[in-house]
Amino acid sequence: MYDEHIKSRLLKDLRFFRENKTSLDQKYSYDRAHKFNRGIRKLGVTAQGESYLDQFRVLISQIGKAPTPNCRFGKRFEGPSQATL
């Protein structure tokens, strides 16, 4: 349920930005971002005081740190260069 609330708020802001991007000089205002964050916080927080947006940030960070098959120790593994072959 909260995912839908977050999605609808994001879509609302996206629609506003697209309609007003020339007058906004293609910048997303701090006030609008602060208002968005307050609205998400109203949906509730965890026992640790994290909002659903905070939890989403943690999840995205964990996904970004996940190793891929071509990664070793968090860095991308490069095979031998053509010069060494």
Summary of the structure (lengths in Angstrom):
residues: 85
radius of gyration: 19.7
end to end distance: 55.4
largest distance: 59.5
contacts: 154
relative contact order: 0.09
helix: 58%
strand: 7%
